[in-house]
Amino acid sequence: MEERELIELAQAGDRKALEELVKKYESTVYNFSFKICRDKDRAENTMQETFMSMVKNIKQFKGDSKLSTWLYTVVSNHCLMAARNASKRSYDSLDDENTYIDEKKLADWNVSPGKVAEDKELKELLDKAISKLQPDYRIVFLLRDVEGLSTEETAKIRNLSVAAVKSRLHRARAFLRHELNEKLKYEKA
């Protein structure tokens, strides 16, 4: 069944259609909320809040954007509220196998253990640098550079101008570049 049909059925009150939409976007919503919230429990709560919001407000979804864009907006808002209410932040690695709902686990036997260790170390450095970004910058960076959304989609999700998205993305990338350069320079010395 096409997504548009599922949405229309869900808007008419069909519980099965809502269930299908939740199943379809469950891993996407959880993974994105974890990347922003940086905490498993908050990510799970955000995922639940996001789907509760979807169930309550599905009739208000006009179809002007993709449902995924609408859900990214809801996740972003819930995560920002959680960040504002949190007195302290915790750090979890993006490599934690229990963190992500992994859709495909594929092993590449052509990669050497040294390369894997090097990639893991770089990933950890990047993860730590991303966690230092202010939530507003982190969300824009994740939407554009990790989730691969366009500048226009990101602007719509965050209710920002395209120029504001470009500015935040530029600053986030510059911050991350600086953080990585500092860590790599310090480790080589």
PyMOL commands that set and color helices and strands:
alter all, ss='L'
color gray80, all
select helices_A, chain A and resi 3-11+15-37+40-60+67-85+113-132+135-146+151-158+162-188
alter helices_A, ss='H'
color red, helices_A
deselect
rebuild
show_as cartoon
